[in-house]
Amino acid sequence: MFRYHTDEEIRRYDLMKLGVLLLLLLLLALAWFATRGETTSGQPGVEAATPVADETTGDTTSPMPTLRVPAINVPDTSPPAGNVPLSGTAEPGSQVVVLINDQPATAAITGVDGAWSASIILPAGDYTVKVQTVDNLGNVVSESQPATISVGSETSAEAPGGFSPPGFDPVTGDYIFSGTVAPGSTVTVSSNGTVVGSAVADESGNFFITVPAEAITGEVQIEVIDPAGNVVQQSEPYKLNARPPSLNLSPDAIIDPGTGAVSVPTTPTGIVLNGSGEPGTQVDLLVNGESGGSAVVDAGGAWSLPLNLPAGTYTVQLDTLDPGGALLSSADPVVIVVGGGTPQAGTPSGEPPAEQTIAGVLAARPEFSTLLSVLQTAGVVDKLNEPGPFTAFAPTNDAFAQLPQRVIDGLRANPQALSEVLQYHIALGRYLASDLAVVQPATVNGRLLTVSRQGDLKLVNDAVVTETDIMATNGVIHAIDRILVPPLAEGVRPPIIDSSGVATFTGTFLTIVGTGEPNRTILVELNGEAFGQPVVVSPEGTWSVSGDVTPGEYQIVAYMLDTNESLLGIARPVTLLVQ
């Protein structure tokens, strides 16, 4: 028997179906909101945008990062004079420069969490500390609010803004003024209104001025004068702290003209160091970072200290302390070779000195053949034949082999970009491994490198130093295990892998997400092998790369290329365990 439905019954039936559909949609929406805090492996508490995506949904939505203004964590208590630790936050993956009394003092690279840390040697006093985010040209992108930090109990003289802190050569007794200004500018140093030194900034804007300590009789002022004769930058007058100690070398001491190392003969009772300093102060010696003794400077400005050192090569640091033991000033480290002769600094006593420039040493070592080739392509190799001195951080062939072939081809095709990258590996000055414990070197193109330690490893930026103190006539070489990439231009977002997800992924199809500069190309590698296909960063600054994986432990690295296929940046590696 058949039954026909009226129009009213049909209308009620349609409304019922619509109600059921709306109820289902509401339940789906509630379920979606309830599971947003879960990871792709079902673990709660991790944001949805992670480097691992669910193999069934493939959801790769990544939130845009908020640009962070750099900040400083002000210590709760006054730190003691000496190696003062500093920390803070800034935009992830950016380079920050720490300024002490408006002087660049050190640099650091922020991690994916936006945290940075650094340490600076400071005498007792009150300091104004700021931190700036800078691009690869040294331009300031953003700046923190100033913070005041008190070190010890005394007040330190204010230093000039815009220039490197003065150094002091204990062998010559000269102050060294340096910095980076507009190329071709004339820089003068005045004491009590009298010009006591000057220099013209080179093509990279770097200048070095040596002034005998005796010429500094009062307040010091630095001026920058453009080619037209106009003063375009001027420091406030400031007074140097107590004069650092200097060495009075005996007639039988020999200074190596290539390395600056001081060779002294030894006796059965060791050696005796003596020199000049501020009367009434204390001279404190550190030998290879360990205390070597102290002496009081007499009323005539002289001091003497015996050292029982066996034959060998040592890095000696001379500090001036007040009667209460507070650090007043420090001389630059000096390499002393005990045992006579002229062995090369940084090598075992008795070995012959280096007879090749940095370029010559690289050419003679097979593990640097790729580096030498790209130096020649970029026209930078001639720089490493100049007198210097320089410190070269040399990527090995294995370091270049880690780069995707597309990256290497892009660099070779763009000599200007390649030159910028290579110059970022060359620092002004000779810095042995022991010096790098207290120095953040500046490169020939005016950018700061960050030296740190991770356990027993010494790091330059993110590269591990695999061999130290390879000597040359015009400097020193340190081998590193990866390429150093200069900081990005103003406003350009670095490549960052979103590492907020869990460290373990279960599945066979992996999606890696991250952020970067819009319209740039991202290449992803797992353990040095290409993963997925290259992608272009979206206009919103997000990217994702997917592919098949097998169980194992992987190191994920992302490379960002510009529109000319030149390397712009390398993301910090992220480790992931696939089960």
DAJONOR-V16142 format. One record per residue. N is the residue number from 1. RES is the residue in three letters. SS is DSSP state (H for helix, E for strand, C for the rest). Layout:
((N | RES | SS) (N | RES | SS))
This chain:
((1 | MET | C) (2 | PHE | C) (3 | ARG | C) (4 | TYR | C) (5 | HIS | C) (6 | THR | C) (7 | ASP | H) (8 | GLU | H) (9 | GLU | H) (10 | ILE | H) (11 | ARG | H) (12 | ARG | H) (13 | TYR | H) (14 | ASP | H) (15 | LEU | H) (16 | MET | H) (17 | LYS | H) (18 | LEU | H) (19 | GLY | H) (20 | VAL | H) (21 | LEU | H) (22 | LEU | H) (23 | LEU | H) (24 | LEU | H) (25 | LEU | H) (26 | LEU | H) (27 | LEU | H) (28 | LEU | H) (29 | ALA | H) (30 | LEU | H) (31 | ALA | H) (32 | TRP | H) (33 | PHE | H) (34 | ALA | H) (35 | THR | C) (36 | ARG | C) (37 | GLY | C) (38 | GLU | E) (39 | THR | C) (40 | THR | C) (41 | SER | C) (42 | GLY | C) (43 | GLN | C) (44 | PRO | E) (45 | GLY | C) (46 | VAL | C) (47 | GLU | C) (48 | ALA | C) (49 | ALA | C) (50 | THR | C) (51 | PRO | C) (52 | VAL | C) (53 | ALA | C) (54 | ASP | C) (55 | GLU | C) (56 | THR | C) (57 | THR | C) (58 | GLY | C) (59 | ASP | C) (60 | THR | C) (61 | THR | C) (62 | SER | C) (63 | PRO | C) (64 | MET | C) (65 | PRO | C) (66 | THR | C) (67 | LEU | C) (68 | ARG | C) (69 | VAL | C) (70 | PRO | C) (71 | ALA | E) (72 | ILE | E) (73 | ASN | C) (74 | VAL | C) (75 | PRO | C) (76 | ASP | C) (77 | THR | C) (78 | SER | C) (79 | PRO | C) (80 | PRO | C) (81 | ALA | C) (82 | GLY | E) (83 | ASN | E) (84 | VAL | E) (85 | PRO | E) (86 | LEU | E) (87 | SER | E) (88 | GLY | E) (89 | THR | E) (90 | ALA | C) (91 | GLU | C) (92 | PRO | C) (93 | GLY | C) (94 | SER | C) (95 | GLN | E) (96 | VAL | E) (97 | VAL | E) (98 | VAL | E) (99 | LEU | E) (100 | ILE | E) (101 | ASN | C) (102 | ASP | C) (103 | GLN | E) (104 | PRO | E) (105 | ALA | E) (106 | THR | E) (107 | ALA | E) (108 | ALA | E) (109 | ILE | E) (110 | THR | C) (111 | GLY | C) (112 | VAL | C) (113 | ASP | C) (114 | GLY | C) (115 | ALA | E) (116 | TRP | E) (117 | SER | E) (118 | ALA | E) (119 | SER | E) (120 | ILE | E) (121 | ILE | E) (122 | LEU | E) (123 | PRO | C) (124 | ALA | C) (125 | GLY | E) (126 | ASP | E) (127 | TYR | E) (128 | THR | E) (129 | VAL | E) (130 | LYS | E) (131 | VAL | E) (132 | GLN | E) (133 | THR | E) (134 | VAL | E) (135 | ASP | C) (136 | ASN | C) (137 | LEU | C) (138 | GLY | C) (139 | ASN | C) (140 | VAL | E) (141 | VAL | E) (142 | SER | E) (143 | GLU | E) (144 | SER | C) (145 | GLN | C) (146 | PRO | C) (147 | ALA | E) (148 | THR | E) (149 | ILE | E) (150 | SER | E) (151 | VAL | E) (152 | GLY | C) (153 | SER | C) (154 | GLU | C) (155 | THR | C) (156 | SER | C) (157 | ALA | C) (158 | GLU | C) (159 | ALA | C) (160 | PRO | C) (161 | GLY | C) (162 | GLY | C) (163 | PHE | C) (164 | SER | C) (165 | PRO | C) (166 | PRO | C) (167 | GLY | E) (168 | PHE | E) (169 | ASP | E) (170 | PRO | C) (171 | VAL | C) (172 | THR | C) (173 | GLY | C) (174 | ASP | E) (175 | TYR | E) (176 | ILE | E) (177 | PHE | E) (178 | SER | E) (179 | GLY | E) (180 | THR | E) (181 | VAL | C) (182 | ALA | C) (183 | PRO | C) (184 | GLY | C) (185 | SER | C) (186 | THR | E) (187 | VAL | E) (188 | THR | E) (189 | VAL | E) (190 | SER | E) (191 | SER | E) (192 | ASN | C) (193 | GLY | C) (194 | THR | E) (195 | VAL | E) (196 | VAL | E) (197 | GLY | E) (198 | SER | E) (199 | ALA | E) (200 | VAL | E) (201 | ALA | C) (202 | ASP | C) (203 | GLU | C) (204 | SER | C) (205 | GLY | C) (206 | ASN | E) (207 | PHE | E) (208 | PHE | E) (209 | ILE | E) (210 | THR | E) (211 | VAL | E) (212 | PRO | E) (213 | ALA | H) (214 | GLU | H) (215 | ALA | H) (216 | ILE | C) (217 | THR | C) (218 | GLY | C) (219 | GLU | C) (220 | VAL | E) (221 | GLN | E) (222 | ILE | E) (223 | GLU | E) (224 | VAL | E) (225 | ILE | E) (226 | ASP | C) (227 | PRO | C) (228 | ALA | C) (229 | GLY | C) (230 | ASN | C) (231 | VAL | E) (232 | VAL | E) (233 | GLN | E) (234 | GLN | E) (235 | SER | C) (236 | GLU | C) (237 | PRO | C) (238 | TYR | E) (239 | LYS | C) (240 | LEU | C) (241 | ASN | C) (242 | ALA | C) (243 | ARG | C) (244 | PRO | C) (245 | PRO | C) (246 | SER | E) (247 | LEU | E) (248 | ASN | C) (249 | LEU | C) (250 | SER | C) (251 | PRO | C) (252 | ASP | C) (253 | ALA | C) (254 | ILE | E) (255 | ILE | E) (256 | ASP | C) (257 | PRO | C) (258 | GLY | C) (259 | THR | C) (260 | GLY | C) (261 | ALA | C) (262 | VAL | E) (263 | SER | E) (264 | VAL | E) (265 | PRO | C) (266 | THR | C) (267 | THR | E) (268 | PRO | C) (269 | THR | C) (270 | GLY | E) (271 | ILE | E) (272 | VAL | E) (273 | LEU | E) (274 | ASN | E) (275 | GLY | E) (276 | SER | E) (277 | GLY | C) (278 | GLU | C) (279 | PRO | C) (280 | GLY | C) (281 | THR | C) (282 | GLN | E) (283 | VAL | E) (284 | ASP | E) (285 | LEU | E) (286 | LEU | E) (287 | VAL | E) (288 | ASN | C) (289 | GLY | C) (290 | GLU | E) (291 | SER | E) (292 | GLY | E) (293 | GLY | E) (294 | SER | E) (295 | ALA | E) (296 | VAL | E) (297 | VAL | C) (298 | ASP | C) (299 | ALA | C) (300 | GLY | C) (301 | GLY | C) (302 | ALA | E) (303 | TRP | E) (304 | SER | E) (305 | LEU | E) (306 | PRO | E) (307 | LEU | E) (308 | ASN | C) (309 | LEU | C) (310 | PRO | C) (311 | ALA | C) (312 | GLY | E) (313 | THR | E) (314 | TYR | E) (315 | THR | E) (316 | VAL | E) (317 | GLN | E) (318 | LEU | E) (319 | ASP | E) (320 | THR | E) (321 | LEU | E) (322 | ASP | C) (323 | PRO | C) (324 | GLY | C) (325 | GLY | C) (326 | ALA | C) (327 | LEU | E) (328 | LEU | E) (329 | SER | E) (330 | SER | E) (331 | ALA | C) (332 | ASP | C) (333 | PRO | C) (334 | VAL | E) (335 | VAL | E) (336 | ILE | E) (337 | VAL | E) (338 | VAL | E) (339 | GLY | C) (340 | GLY | C) (341 | GLY | C) (342 | THR | C) (343 | PRO | C) (344 | GLN | C) (345 | ALA | C) (346 | GLY | C) (347 | THR | C) (348 | PRO | C) (349 | SER | C) (350 | GLY | C) (351 | GLU | C) (352 | PRO | C) (353 | PRO | C) (354 | ALA | C) (355 | GLU | C) (356 | GLN | C) (357 | THR | C) (358 | ILE | H) (359 | ALA | H) (360 | GLY | H) (361 | VAL | H) (362 | LEU | H) (363 | ALA | H) (364 | ALA | H) (365 | ARG | C) (366 | PRO | H) (367 | GLU | H) (368 | PHE | H) (369 | SER | H) (370 | THR | H) (371 | LEU | H) (372 | LEU | H) (373 | SER | H) (374 | VAL | H) (375 | LEU | H) (376 | GLN | H) (377 | THR | H) (378 | ALA | H) (379 | GLY | C) (380 | VAL | C) (381 | VAL | H) (382 | ASP | H) (383 | LYS | H) (384 | LEU | H) (385 | ASN | H) (386 | GLU | C) (387 | PRO | C) (388 | GLY | C) (389 | PRO | C) (390 | PHE | E) (391 | THR | E) (392 | ALA | E) (393 | PHE | E) (394 | ALA | E) (395 | PRO | E) (396 | THR | C) (397 | ASN | H) (398 | ASP | H) (399 | ALA | H) (400 | PHE | H) (401 | ALA | H) (402 | GLN | C) (403 | LEU | C) (404 | PRO | C) (405 | GLN | H) (406 | ARG | H) (407 | VAL | H) (408 | ILE | H) (409 | ASP | H) (410 | GLY | H) (411 | LEU | H) (412 | ARG | H) (413 | ALA | H) (414 | ASN | C) (415 | PRO | H) (416 | GLN | H) (417 | ALA | H) (418 | LEU | H) (419 | SER | H) (420 | GLU | H) (421 | VAL | H) (422 | LEU | H) (423 | GLN | H) (424 | TYR | C) (425 | HIS | C) (426 | ILE | E) (427 | ALA | E) (428 | LEU | E) (429 | GLY | C) (430 | ARG | C) (431 | TYR | C) (432 | LEU | C) (433 | ALA | C) (434 | SER | C) (435 | ASP | H) (436 | LEU | H) (437 | ALA | H) (438 | VAL | C) (439 | VAL | C) (440 | GLN | C) (441 | PRO | C) (442 | ALA | E) (443 | THR | E) (444 | VAL | C) (445 | ASN | C) (446 | GLY | C) (447 | ARG | C) (448 | LEU | E) (449 | LEU | C) (450 | THR | C) (451 | VAL | E) (452 | SER | E) (453 | ARG | E) (454 | GLN | E) (455 | GLY | C) (456 | ASP | C) (457 | LEU | E) (458 | LYS | E) (459 | LEU | E) (460 | VAL | E) (461 | ASN | C) (462 | ASP | C) (463 | ALA | E) (464 | VAL | E) (465 | VAL | E) (466 | THR | E) (467 | GLU | E) (468 | THR | E) (469 | ASP | E) (470 | ILE | E) (471 | MET | E) (472 | ALA | E) (473 | THR | C) (474 | ASN | C) (475 | GLY | E) (476 | VAL | E) (477 | ILE | E) (478 | HIS | E) (479 | ALA | E) (480 | ILE | E) (481 | ASP | C) (482 | ARG | C) (483 | ILE | C) (484 | LEU | C) (485 | VAL | C) (486 | PRO | C) (487 | PRO | C) (488 | LEU | C) (489 | ALA | C) (490 | GLU | C) (491 | GLY | C) (492 | VAL | C) (493 | ARG | C) (494 | PRO | C) (495 | PRO | C) (496 | ILE | E) (497 | ILE | E) (498 | ASP | C) (499 | SER | C) (500 | SER | C) (501 | GLY | C) (502 | VAL | C) (503 | ALA | C) (504 | THR | E) (505 | PHE | E) (506 | THR | C) (507 | GLY | C) (508 | THR | C) (509 | PHE | E) (510 | LEU | E) (511 | THR | E) (512 | ILE | E) (513 | VAL | E) (514 | GLY | E) (515 | THR | E) (516 | GLY | C) (517 | GLU | C) (518 | PRO | C) (519 | ASN | C) (520 | ARG | C) (521 | THR | E) (522 | ILE | E) (523 | LEU | E) (524 | VAL | E) (525 | GLU | E) (526 | LEU | E) (527 | ASN | C) (528 | GLY | C) (529 | GLU | E) (530 | ALA | E) (531 | PHE | E) (532 | GLY | E) (533 | GLN | E) (534 | PRO | E) (535 | VAL | E) (536 | VAL | E) (537 | VAL | C) (538 | SER | C) (539 | PRO | C) (540 | GLU | C) (541 | GLY | C) (542 | THR | E) (543 | TRP | E) (544 | SER | E) (545 | VAL | E) (546 | SER | E) (547 | GLY | E) (548 | ASP | E) (549 | VAL | C) (550 | THR | C) (551 | PRO | C) (552 | GLY | E) (553 | GLU | E) (554 | TYR | E) (555 | GLN | E) (556 | ILE | E) (557 | VAL | E) (558 | ALA | E) (559 | TYR | E) (560 | MET | E) (561 | LEU | E) (562 | ASP | C) (563 | THR | C) (564 | ASN | C) (565 | GLU | C) (566 | SER | C) (567 | LEU | E) (568 | LEU | E) (569 | GLY | E) (570 | ILE | E) (571 | ALA | C) (572 | ARG | C) (573 | PRO | C) (574 | VAL | E) (575 | THR | E) (576 | LEU | E) (577 | LEU | E) (578 | VAL | E) (579 | GLN | C))
